[in-house]
Every structure is written in structure tokens, then in C-alpha cells.
Amino acid sequence: MKPAHISPSLSGLFCFFLLVSCTLQAQPEKQVDRLFTSWNNAETPGAAIAVMKDGKIILKKGYGSADLEHDIPIRPSTVFHIASVSKQFTAYAVLLLERDGKLSLDDDIRKYIPEVPDFGKVITLRQLVHHTSGLRDQWNLLALAGWRLDDVITTDHIINIVSRERELNFDPGNEYLYCNTGFTLLAEVVARVSGKSFADFTRERIFTPLKMVNTLFYDDHEKIVKNRAYSFYPSGSGYKKSVLNYANVGATSLFTTVEDLCLWAGNFEDPVIGDKKLIAEMEEKGILNNGDTITYAMGQEVGIYKGLRFMSHAGGDAGYRTFLGRFPDQRFSVIVLSNDATFDPVGMALKIADIYLKDKYAAETNDESRVSGFENKPGVPDVDLLKSYCGKYELEQSLVVTVELENDKLSAEAPGYSKIFLDQMSSNEFKVKGMDAKVIFLKDDQGEVNQAKVVLKGRESIARKMKGFDPQDVDLSEFTGDFNSPELNTSYSFVLRDGILIARHFRIGDITLTPVDADNFKANKWFFGQVEFIRDDHNNIKGCRVSSGRVRNLWFDKLKE
């Protein structure tokens, strides 16, 4: 069949519209719009974004609703709670005071906040700002004590619970472990040293000089903020409000817009407050006691993305999901602020960066697919080999990691942490995608997998593979009773219900415990991840230690009946 005849005029018109269509598709803004198609309507929460190049905003847009109850659209001027992206402002405030000669980063935190217990080891401000202090995380502690994270939580509440800490997670400076507590304490240091509230200090020394007119640290949960976005999470066929009542600052609680954050990002390139030396200090990575360098600087992750130097930080509180990323050598920044709990701000920000920086990226190679002579061929996994790696592994501090095979791919999950998937790089070496981490499975002299080496940000740990264990062999009645934490002044009752061990708290509700070893149980709450029961010399249970990611070995006494 011959094609239908198209007149020259119609043919020309068709070509014209095709050319226009292709041109529009090639425009970065249109490409970005397509990324946000699912959120570009009034029925869903969404996001505000901004892209900055050479000190100028080249794109700023809003998608979705800031308030689903009142159909208020998100705009670039919409004010968001930006969660942990707040931390870099706290770090900068401390550096400004150091520049003023009012403090030193190597000062003991107890010099300014004597409520912090004396653990017999000095904790410095520098260790707080690099997450190497060893302090337990405030959110985990509050949750374990029976608080809900939508309760009104003030700085005083946090300092009170810190003052009750009996132990550290580790000796200061020995490890990196993300800790919100440190930044709450740093903000309080700024307040006490300056004689002003942290909100006032940052407004006077940072926000006003930078003309960040829609930015403030939110230290009053009843304060009215114009044009703010509320956060939401999906439930059934619609959304529910994800309520946030924080009245604490430093680790979180900065309210701002993508427009104002561009002014902040611009200060790193052409300082209005501070100078290049101060900016360089902000980008200095922390150093552990053993000399190892971590990837965290002062409120920023320092890394490489597709061959380019990259400074960034993400945040998440309630349903807010936020990200600020800077490519300093390209004088390029991308900001994504969302009020949808399911939103991936990091992934979306990097997709936006890919649109604008694709010509700047280093040439991609396939070197990672070949390690130790092994070629990773997608779709052709050695299932029997992968199965040999499955099991439970005990890391230091008695943290049990479960490795499983899912759809021909290994996953790893530890109580209090999200599940991660492992990309196979060699016969026994696996990489954690998107992280500076890898896992190497090792065998004993008999060829049996007996341990795994975990390399996280340059630091090595050995995880022992636990031997086969049958949960049916555990007498759960041994672990029942009331357990009290002197540190938190709270109690849990461990009871049996339908053959399952349950931890009950009068405010939190029931927590299900599943045995993973003779005296070790995993739990189904993020803040109550793992329980290790401790026995006395007569083999009787005398207490237990609870760990949940950012809290290790919190002691509970078994109360006498």
C-alpha cells in the first residue's frame, strides 16, 4: 500500500511542529517538569525546586499542594521545614563565634553545658559537629522513653534527657555515628555564649545579612509562619497529615524557601558573611582518633558524583523530605524541598543535576563491573553462591544483621536501619549502592562462610556469621517480667501473647520480639531494634540491653517480682 499523499504545505507544517516539539523537549525546564509530573496537581503534596548557576537562579518552580486542606499550591516562595539540612547553618554559627574569639571547636562541651554528664572523657565541639562524639541520639532516646515524635519537644526536653545519659555509644572520636543530639547542644552553646536565642543569633548574623527574608529557626511550635507548607503521607486512597510540633533547634527546625537557600548556597561561592577561609573550614572532613578521615564535614557530606566534587545534605522530619546539593567547582547548586513523606529528594535532585551537568561529568567506565577477575553479568547470578552468604551476622556492639536472598539479589537489614541491597562486584565482594560502603564475605579453612568484612567510609569492621539457630528451641517464658531503664526512667513489661514475646509500654503500645540467637531478639520498631538479655552467674536474666541504630546498649534492669 502506498502512503497517503501529504501536500507540501502540510508536510512543512508537520516538520515545523516536530521541530518545535523536539526543541521544547530539549529545554532543561521541560525535562525537569517531566520529572515532577506525578506531583504537578492540586490533589497531592509536592515539591519546590531551584537550580543555581554562577550566582544566579536559572530555574525555580513549585509542584503540588502546600496544604491539601485549603488547596494552596506550592510556589518557590513556599516556606518548608527543611529538617537536617538545618545542620550546616548551626555549624556556620559556631564558626562565626569561633572567629569572634568567643569559643574554640576544641573546647569541652561541658564548659558551656555542664548538664552534659561527665563520662570521664572529653567531648569537644568539633566532635559534635562531625558526629563523632559517641553521644546517643535524642530522637531514639525520646522514643524509647515513651515520647511520640509528634509531641511538643523543646530544647529543654532534649537537654534533660541528655543529662540522664549513663553511657556513650563509643569513646569520643573513635567512630562516626550520625547524632542529632550534638547539633542541638551546639545551638544551645551558641545561645549561651552569645546571650541571645539561637533563632535571634542566626537571624542577625546569617539571615539578615544574606537577605534571607523568609528564613527562621522555629523554636516556638505555636508560632505562625506565613506561606508555610504542611507535610503529608499516603494512606489508603488519599493522604493524611504528618504532624510536627518541634520547638527545638540546631539539629533541625529551619524554616526557609528554595529562593532563600539559593542565597545561602551563593555565600559558599562569593561570601557575604565570613570569607573563603571560613568556607574552607566548613568543608573540612572530620578525622577520627586513629587518623582515618570521614566523609562528613560541618553539616555537609563531602563526596564525588560522576567525577565532580559534591557537597550535600538531606533531611527528613514528619513528611518533609529535603535536599541541598552543591557542585562547587561548577558553581552549580540544586535544591529540592518536598512535603510528601514518600518523596526521594536526593534522587530527584541528582536527576535535575544530570540534566544540566551531563556535559561536565567524567567519562563513565565499567571498571566497577570487573573486580578480581570477576565480571558482574546482570541476570546471571550464581544463586548457590549467594545462598551461602545468607544468614545472620553479628557486628560489634552485638548488632545482628540479617542477609537474605531476594529476587536473586542479596539484601541486608539490621534493627533500627532501613533494608539495603548489595550489588555484586566480585565473587565475594558487594557494594552498597549510593554509599561509600562495601561488604566482603570470607571463608574459613574448610571453605565455609564464617564472617563478613564491612568497610564503611574507610573504616573496617568484622561481622561474625552466627551458627544455625532454631527459634523453637527458645523458652520465651525466661524473658518475661518488668524491665526498667534508670537512664530514661521508663519501664517495659515483657509478656507472652499467643506464643510471642511482646514488650509493652503504657504509651507506646506493643512491640513484637523475635529471637535471632539464644539471648538476642529483634524488634519491629525503629527505636527498639534489638534486645540482648544478660544473665547473672546463676544463668538467670538480670537485665537487657536495647540497641536501635543510633543508641547502643541502653541498659534495663529486670525488676524483682
Protein Blocks (a to p, Z undefined) as FASTA:
>chain_A
ZZddddfklmmmmmmmmmmmmmmmmpmklmmmmmmmmmmcfkbccddddddeehiafbdc
dedjfblklopacdfklccdehjmlmmmmmmmmmmmmmnopacfkbcfklmmmmbccehi
acdfklmmnopnopacfklmmmmnopafkbccdfklmmmmmmmpmbdfbdehkaccddfk
lmmmmmmmmmmmnopafklmmmmmmmmmnopakgccdfbfkbccehiacddddehjbccd
dddfbfbehjlopacdfklmmmmmmmmmmcfbhcfklmmmmmpccddfkopacfbdehia
cddeehiacddddddehjbccdddddfknopacddddfbfkbcfklmmmmmmmmmmmmmp
ccddfklmpgghiacdehiacfklmmmmgccdddehhiacddddeehiacdddehiacdd
dddfbfkbccdehiacdddddddfkopafbdcddeehiacdddddddddfklpcfklmgc
cdddfklopacddddeehiacdddfklopcddddfbfklccdfbfklmbccddddfkopa
fbdcddehjaghiacddddZZ
